[in-house]
Amino acid sequence: MEEIIRAENLRKLYKTPSDEVWALRGVNLSLKKGEFSLLMGASGSGKSTLLHILGTLDTPTEGKVLFKGRDLFSLSQKELALFRNEKVGFVFQFHYLINELTLLENVMVPLLIRGESFNSSKKRAERMLKIVGLGHRLSHRPFEVSGGERQRAAVARALVGNPEIVLADEPTGNLDSKSTTSVISLMKELNRELGTTFLIATHNSELETYAECIYFIKDGVIVS
């Protein structure tokens, strides 16, 4: 399978007035196109930091991230913003939906930012919400639906722009077991149908059965 993203010797140092903390200590990672992978580790192991750097939401202190062979941190800020909008979908533990907007409007936002027309954005958002089982919730606002439905809407928003990779940071951390199964099964189904690469950071060992590849991180290092 074709490699889509590679991390080479990633190190990340956070400084405070009284301390220095190495969140990553030389991470090497390779994700293949269409792979459904887990990044597992305890709280504080470096999962979120690694995902944020892979998605260019944060920069490494040392090391490289290559997307299809291209060094991401050699790009300008404008090019990085375009990369995040077109190539990467993000799903977080908290859904970050805008309460004042309907689910349909929330899912339209990334397309409108990209410069797509209102009608095209609406049509694509409607289609994606139907795919994730929320076709009957288009006009509902986030506070009017369940936690599992909010997270499904967040998945729809992450995927509406046809990204090549989805980075999910503890996407089921706030959900009960039934909703967790529902959301992860949905992601796996979309992975199969759309060929989108998924990397999901979690400490939930019950999700291991869904993964083709599992990376374990401890103290800022991939240990296996």
C-alpha contacts under 8 A as a table, 3 or more apart, distances in Angstrom:
res1	aa1	res2	aa2	distance
1	M	32	K	5.91
1	M	33	K	6.41
2	E	32	K	5.56
2	E	33	K	5.54
3	E	6	R	7.48
3	E	30	S	6.89
3	E	31	L	5.88
3	E	32	K	4.23
3	E	33	K	5.77
3	E	68	K	6.67
4	I	30	S	7.77
4	I	31	L	5.89
4	I	32	K	5.33
4	I	33	K	5.23
4	I	67	F	5.81
4	I	68	K	5.03
5	I	30	S	5.96
5	I	31	L	5.40
5	I	32	K	7.16
5	I	65	V	7.11
5	I	66	L	5.59
5	I	67	F	4.51
5	I	68	K	6.00
5	I	69	G	7.67
6	R	28	N	7.43
6	R	29	L	5.59
6	R	30	S	4.44
6	R	31	L	6.40
6	R	65	V	5.68
6	R	66	L	5.09
6	R	67	F	6.59
6	R	69	G	7.99
7	A	10	L	6.40
7	A	27	V	6.78
7	A	28	N	5.08
7	A	29	L	4.93
7	A	30	S	6.43
7	A	54	L	7.50
7	A	63	G	7.55
7	A	64	K	5.88
7	A	65	V	4.62
7	A	66	L	6.48
8	E	26	G	7.65
8	E	27	V	6.56
8	E	28	N	4.86
8	E	29	L	6.92
8	E	63	G	5.55
8	E	64	K	5.13
8	E	65	V	6.35
9	N	25	R	7.76
9	N	26	G	4.22
9	N	27	V	4.93
9	N	28	N	5.32
9	N	62	E	7.23
9	N	63	G	4.89
9	N	64	K	6.92
10	L	24	L	6.50
10	L	25	R	6.77
10	L	26	G	4.73
10	L	27	V	4.76
10	L	28	N	6.73
10	L	60	P	6.33
10	L	61	T	7.59
10	L	62	E	5.72
10	L	63	G	4.36
10	L	64	K	6.36
10	L	65	V	7.95
11	R	22	W	7.22
11	R	23	A	7.37
11	R	24	L	4.63
11	R	25	R	4.80
11	R	26	G	5.02
11	R	27	V	6.79
11	R	60	P	5.96
11	R	61	T	5.59
11	R	62	E	5.01
11	R	63	G	6.28
12	K	22	W	5.67
12	K	23	A	5.46
12	K	24	L	4.88
12	K	25	R	6.90
12	K	59	T	7.99
12	K	60	P	5.15
12	K	61	T	4.75
12	K	62	E	6.71
13	L	20	E	6.84
13	L	21	V	5.69
13	L	22	W	4.45
13	L	23	A	6.08
13	L	24	L	7.27
13	L	60	P	7.98
13	L	61	T	6.08
14	Y	20	E	5.84
14	Y	21	V	5.17
14	Y	22	W	6.30
14	Y	23	A	7.05
15	K	18	S	7.98
15	K	19	D	6.06
15	K	20	E	4.55
15	K	21	V	6.38
16	T	19	D	5.11
16	T	20	E	6.17
22	W	25	R	6.26
22	W	220	G	7.28
23	A	45	S	7.40
23	A	46	G	5.44
23	A	49	T	6.98
23	A	219	D	7.20
23	A	220	G	5.31
24	L	27	V	6.53
24	L	46	G	6.07
24	L	49	T	7.54
24	L	50	L	7.38
24	L	219	D	7.34
24	L	220	G	3.94
24	L	221	V	6.33
25	R	219	D	7.74
25	R	220	G	5.13
25	R	221	V	5.66
26	G	63	G	7.79
26	G	220	G	7.50
26	G	221	V	6.30
27	V	220	G	7.21
27	V	221	V	5.50
27	V	222	I	6.02
28	N	222	I	7.22
31	L	35	E	6.87
31	L	197	T	8.00
32	K	35	E	5.50
32	K	197	T	7.42
33	K	164	E	7.99
33	K	195	G	7.63
33	K	196	T	7.33
33	K	197	T	5.64
34	G	191	N	6.81
34	G	192	R	7.82
34	G	195	G	4.78
34	G	196	T	5.14
34	G	197	T	4.28
34	G	198	F	7.41
35	E	191	N	7.85
35	E	196	T	7.58
35	E	197	T	4.98
35	E	198	F	6.27
35	E	212	E	6.74
35	E	213	C	7.59
36	F	188	K	7.26
36	F	191	N	6.95
36	F	197	T	5.99
36	F	198	F	4.83
36	F	199	L	6.31
36	F	210	Y	7.78
36	F	211	A	5.50
36	F	212	E	5.61
36	F	213	C	6.76
37	S	198	F	6.00
37	S	199	L	4.86
37	S	200	I	6.31
37	S	211	A	5.22
37	S	212	E	5.84
37	S	213	C	4.74
37	S	214	I	5.57
37	S	215	Y	7.60
38	L	199	L	5.58
38	L	200	I	4.76
38	L	201	A	5.82
38	L	202	T	7.02
38	L	208	E	7.35
38	L	211	A	6.23
38	L	213	C	6.50
38	L	214	I	4.75
38	L	215	Y	6.13
39	L	47	K	6.80
39	L	199	L	6.76
39	L	200	I	5.82
39	L	201	A	4.47
39	L	202	T	6.26
39	L	214	I	6.03
39	L	215	Y	4.84
39	L	216	F	5.94
39	L	217	I	7.03
40	M	47	K	7.39
40	M	201	A	5.88
40	M	202	T	5.24
40	M	203	H	5.38
40	M	204	N	7.77
40	M	205	S	8.00
40	M	214	I	7.11
40	M	215	Y	6.06
40	M	216	F	4.80
40	M	217	I	6.13
41	G	45	S	5.84
41	G	46	G	7.95
41	G	47	K	6.89
41	G	201	A	7.99
41	G	202	T	6.87
41	G	203	H	5.44
41	G	216	F	5.77
41	G	217	I	5.17
41	G	218	K	6.11
42	A	45	S	5.53
42	A	203	H	5.85
42	A	218	K	7.35
43	S	46	G	7.82
43	S	47	K	7.96
43	S	203	H	7.56
44	G	47	K	7.44
44	G	219	D	7.52
45	S	217	I	6.19
45	S	218	K	4.96
45	S	219	D	4.80
45	S	220	G	5.56
46	G	49	T	5.28
46	G	50	L	6.11
46	G	217	I	7.04
46	G	218	K	7.32
46	G	219	D	6.69
46	G	220	G	4.97
46	G	221	V	7.92
47	K	50	L	5.30
47	K	51	L	6.32
47	K	169	D	7.84
47	K	201	A	6.07
47	K	202	T	7.98
47	K	217	I	7.07
47	K	220	G	7.98
48	S	51	L	5.12
48	S	52	H	6.06
48	S	169	D	6.36
48	S	201	A	7.26
49	T	52	H	5.16
49	T	53	I	6.24
49	T	58	D	7.71
50	L	53	I	5.21
50	L	54	L	6.14
51	L	54	L	5.07
51	L	55	G	6.12
51	L	167	L	6.52
51	L	168	A	7.90
51	L	169	D	7.25
51	L	201	A	7.73
52	H	55	G	5.18
52	H	56	T	6.00
52	H	57	L	4.91
52	H	58	D	5.40
53	I	56	T	4.77
53	I	57	L	5.85
53	I	58	D	4.77
53	I	59	T	5.57
53	I	60	P	6.49
53	I	65	V	7.94
54	L	57	L	7.77
54	L	65	V	6.50
55	G	58	D	7.67
55	G	84	R	6.78
55	G	88	V	6.73
55	G	167	L	7.26
56	T	59	T	6.37
56	T	72	L	7.70
56	T	73	F	7.88
56	T	80	L	7.10
56	T	84	R	7.30
59	T	73	F	7.52
60	P	63	G	6.45
60	P	64	K	7.61
64	K	71	D	6.57
64	K	72	L	7.61
64	K	73	F	7.18
65	V	71	D	5.83
65	V	72	L	5.85
65	V	73	F	7.11
66	L	69	G	5.01
66	L	70	R	4.93
66	L	71	D	4.53
66	L	72	L	5.88
67	F	70	R	5.08
67	F	71	D	6.61
67	F	72	L	6.60
71	D	74	S	5.65
71	D	75	L	7.47
72	L	75	L	5.63
72	L	80	L	7.30
73	F	76	S	7.83
75	L	79	E	5.78
75	L	80	L	6.17
76	S	79	E	5.10
76	S	80	L	6.16
77	Q	80	L	5.01
77	Q	81	A	6.16
78	K	81	A	5.16
78	K	82	L	6.35
79	E	82	L	5.06
79	E	83	F	6.15
80	L	83	F	4.89
80	L	84	R	6.22
81	A	84	R	5.20
81	A	85	N	6.22
82	L	85	N	5.11
82	L	86	E	6.00
83	F	86	E	5.36
83	F	87	K	5.37
83	F	88	V	6.98
84	R	87	K	5.73
84	R	88	V	5.06
84	R	89	G	7.44
85	N	88	V	6.37
85	N	89	G	7.66
85	N	110	P	6.95
85	N	114	R	6.98
85	N	161	G	7.77
86	E	114	R	7.98
86	E	161	G	6.49
86	E	162	N	7.50
86	E	163	P	5.89
87	K	162	N	7.57
87	K	163	P	4.37
87	K	164	E	5.20
87	K	165	I	6.51
88	V	158	A	7.82
88	V	163	P	4.99
88	V	164	E	6.21
88	V	165	I	5.16
88	V	166	V	5.69
88	V	167	L	7.29
89	G	157	R	7.89
89	G	158	A	4.25
89	G	159	L	6.02
89	G	161	G	7.98
89	G	163	P	5.78
89	G	164	E	7.97
89	G	165	I	6.33
89	G	166	V	4.49
89	G	167	L	6.25
90	F	158	A	5.47
90	F	166	V	5.78
90	F	167	L	5.11
90	F	168	A	5.83
91	V	95	H	7.09
91	V	154	A	6.30
91	V	155	V	6.29
91	V	158	A	6.42
91	V	166	V	7.45
91	V	167	L	6.35
91	V	168	A	4.47
91	V	169	D	6.28
91	V	171	P	6.19
92	F	95	H	5.96
92	F	96	Y	7.73
92	F	168	A	5.68
92	F	169	D	4.80
92	F	170	E	6.27
92	F	171	P	5.22
93	Q	168	A	7.96
93	Q	169	D	5.95
93	Q	170	E	4.92
93	Q	171	P	4.36
93	Q	172	T	6.32
93	Q	173	G	5.67
93	Q	174	N	6.52
94	F	171	P	7.45
94	F	174	N	7.42
95	H	150	R	6.53
95	H	151	Q	5.76
95	H	154	A	5.67
96	Y	154	A	7.69
97	L	103	L	7.97
97	L	106	N	6.37
97	L	142	P	6.71
97	L	150	R	7.73
97	L	154	A	7.01
98	I	101	L	5.59
98	I	106	N	6.52
98	I	142	P	7.33
99	N	102	T	7.43
99	N	141	R	6.05
99	N	142	P	5.52
99	N	143	F	6.57
100	E	141	R	6.97
101	L	104	L	7.87
101	L	105	E	5.66
101	L	106	N	6.00
101	L	141	R	6.02
101	L	142	P	7.85
102	T	105	E	5.11
102	T	106	N	6.15
102	T	138	L	6.68
102	T	139	S	5.24
102	T	140	H	5.22
102	T	141	R	4.27
102	T	142	P	6.90
103	L	106	N	5.03
103	L	107	V	6.28
103	L	137	R	7.08
103	L	138	L	5.50
103	L	139	S	6.38
103	L	140	H	5.98
103	L	141	R	5.67
103	L	142	P	6.47
103	L	153	A	6.60
104	L	107	V	5.33
104	L	108	M	6.28
104	L	122	K	7.29
104	L	125	A	6.16
104	L	126	E	6.47
104	L	129	L	7.45
104	L	138	L	4.94
104	L	139	S	6.49
105	E	108	M	4.98
105	E	109	V	6.41
105	E	122	K	7.69
105	E	125	A	7.97
106	N	109	V	5.48
106	N	157	R	7.07
107	V	110	P	6.93
107	V	125	A	5.54
107	V	129	L	7.98
107	V	153	A	7.19
107	V	154	A	7.68
107	V	156	A	6.51
107	V	157	R	4.38
107	V	160	V	7.02
108	M	111	L	5.54
108	M	112	L	6.27
108	M	121	S	5.38
108	M	122	K	6.04
108	M	124	R	7.79
108	M	125	A	5.48
108	M	157	R	7.39
108	M	160	V	7.93
109	V	112	L	5.14
109	V	113	I	6.15
110	P	113	I	5.11
110	P	114	R	6.24
110	P	157	R	7.32
110	P	160	V	7.89
110	P	161	G	7.12
111	L	114	R	4.94
111	L	115	G	6.48
111	L	116	E	5.57
111	L	121	S	5.69
111	L	160	V	7.69
111	L	161	G	6.49
112	L	115	G	5.05
112	L	116	E	5.20
112	L	117	S	6.75
112	L	118	F	6.84
112	L	121	S	6.53
113	I	116	E	7.48
116	E	120	S	6.54
116	E	121	S	6.17
117	S	120	S	5.31
117	S	121	S	6.06
118	F	121	S	5.15
118	F	122	K	6.04
119	N	122	K	5.11
119	N	123	K	6.18
120	S	123	K	5.19
120	S	124	R	6.24
121	S	124	R	5.29
121	S	125	A	6.01
122	K	125	A	5.14
122	K	126	E	6.05
123	K	126	E	5.24
123	K	127	R	6.30
124	R	127	R	5.12
124	R	128	M	6.25
124	R	160	V	6.77
125	A	128	M	5.14
125	A	129	L	6.12
125	A	156	A	7.73
125	A	157	R	7.77
125	A	160	V	6.30
126	E	129	L	5.23
126	E	130	K	6.23
126	E	135	G	7.00
126	E	138	L	7.25
127	R	130	K	5.18
127	R	131	I	6.29
127	R	135	G	7.96
128	M	131	I	4.95
128	M	132	V	6.41
128	M	156	A	5.68
128	M	159	L	7.68
128	M	160	V	6.09
129	L	132	V	5.23
129	L	133	G	6.30
129	L	134	L	4.99
129	L	135	G	5.50
129	L	138	L	7.42
129	L	153	A	6.79
129	L	156	A	5.92
130	K	133	G	5.02
130	K	134	L	5.21
130	K	135	G	4.12
130	K	136	H	7.84
131	I	134	L	7.43
131	I	135	G	7.73
132	V	135	G	7.96
132	V	152	R	6.27
132	V	153	A	7.52
132	V	155	V	7.91
132	V	156	A	6.58
132	V	186	L	6.95
133	G	136	H	7.86
134	L	137	R	5.17
134	L	138	L	6.83
134	L	149	E	7.44
134	L	152	R	7.81
134	L	153	A	7.50
135	G	138	L	5.95
137	R	140	H	5.25
140	H	144	E	6.04
140	H	145	V	7.13
141	R	144	E	5.40
141	R	145	V	7.15
142	P	145	V	5.72
142	P	150	R	6.08
143	F	146	S	7.73
145	V	149	E	6.07
145	V	150	R	6.54
146	S	149	E	5.13
146	S	150	R	6.22
147	G	150	R	5.07
147	G	151	Q	6.32
147	G	174	N	7.86
147	G	175	L	6.65
147	G	179	S	7.89
148	G	151	Q	5.17
148	G	152	R	6.24
148	G	175	L	6.54
148	G	179	S	5.13
148	G	180	T	7.54
148	G	182	S	7.75
148	G	183	V	7.04
149	E	152	R	4.92
149	E	153	A	6.20
150	R	153	A	5.07
150	R	154	A	6.29
151	Q	154	A	4.85
151	Q	155	V	6.26
151	Q	171	P	7.46
151	Q	183	V	7.26
152	R	155	V	4.99
152	R	156	A	6.24
152	R	183	V	6.38
153	A	156	A	4.90
153	A	157	R	6.18
154	A	157	R	5.03
154	A	158	A	6.21
155	V	158	A	5.03
155	V	159	L	6.23
155	V	187	M	7.77
156	A	159	L	5.18
156	A	160	V	5.80
157	R	160	V	5.36
157	R	161	G	7.83
158	A	161	G	7.20
158	A	163	P	7.72
158	A	166	V	7.14
159	L	162	N	5.38
159	L	163	P	6.14
159	L	166	V	7.65
160	V	163	P	7.80
163	P	166	V	6.92
163	P	196	T	7.14
164	E	196	T	5.43
164	E	197	T	6.20
165	I	196	T	5.74
165	I	197	T	4.53
165	I	198	F	5.78
165	I	199	L	7.73
166	V	196	T	7.15
166	V	197	T	6.13
166	V	198	F	4.84
166	V	199	L	6.37
167	L	198	F	6.13
167	L	199	L	5.12
167	L	200	I	6.05
167	L	201	A	7.94
168	A	171	P	5.76
168	A	198	F	7.57
168	A	199	L	6.29
168	A	200	I	4.65
168	A	201	A	6.11
169	D	200	I	6.05
169	D	201	A	4.88
169	D	202	T	6.84
170	E	173	G	5.17
170	E	200	I	7.02
170	E	201	A	5.44
170	E	202	T	4.87
170	E	203	H	7.64
171	P	174	N	7.67
171	P	200	I	7.68
171	P	201	A	7.96
171	P	202	T	7.79
172	T	175	L	5.20
172	T	176	D	7.99
172	T	179	S	7.82
172	T	180	T	5.32
172	T	183	V	7.38
172	T	184	I	7.85
173	G	202	T	7.89
175	L	178	K	7.94
175	L	179	S	5.75
175	L	180	T	5.68
176	D	179	S	5.44
176	D	180	T	6.00
177	S	180	T	4.94
177	S	181	T	6.23
178	K	181	T	5.33
178	K	182	S	6.30
179	S	182	S	4.90
179	S	183	V	6.09
180	T	183	V	5.32
180	T	184	I	6.12
181	T	184	I	5.38
181	T	185	S	5.85
182	S	185	S	5.29
182	S	186	L	6.15
183	V	186	L	5.05
183	V	187	M	6.31
184	I	187	M	5.02
184	I	188	K	6.19
184	I	207	L	7.74
184	I	210	Y	7.95
185	S	188	K	5.10
185	S	189	E	6.09
185	S	210	Y	7.94
186	L	189	E	5.05
186	L	190	L	6.18
187	M	190	L	5.12
187	M	191	N	6.04
188	K	191	N	4.93
188	K	192	R	6.31
188	K	210	Y	7.10
189	E	192	R	5.20
189	E	193	E	6.17
190	L	193	E	5.01
190	L	194	L	5.58
190	L	195	G	7.42
190	L	196	T	7.29
191	N	194	L	5.56
191	N	195	G	5.12
191	N	196	T	5.02
191	N	197	T	6.61
191	N	198	F	7.09
192	R	195	G	5.51
192	R	196	T	7.62
202	T	205	S	7.93
204	N	207	L	6.03
204	N	208	E	7.98
205	S	208	E	5.58
206	E	209	T	6.90
207	L	210	Y	5.77
207	L	211	A	7.32
208	E	211	A	5.51
208	E	214	I	7.42
211	A	214	I	6.53
215	Y	222	I	6.64
215	Y	223	V	7.74
215	Y	224	S	5.98
216	F	222	I	5.62
216	F	223	V	5.73
216	F	224	S	5.41
217	I	220	G	6.31
217	I	221	V	5.37
217	I	222	I	4.29
217	I	223	V	5.70
217	I	224	S	7.52
218	K	221	V	5.42
218	K	222	I	6.43
218	K	223	V	6.50
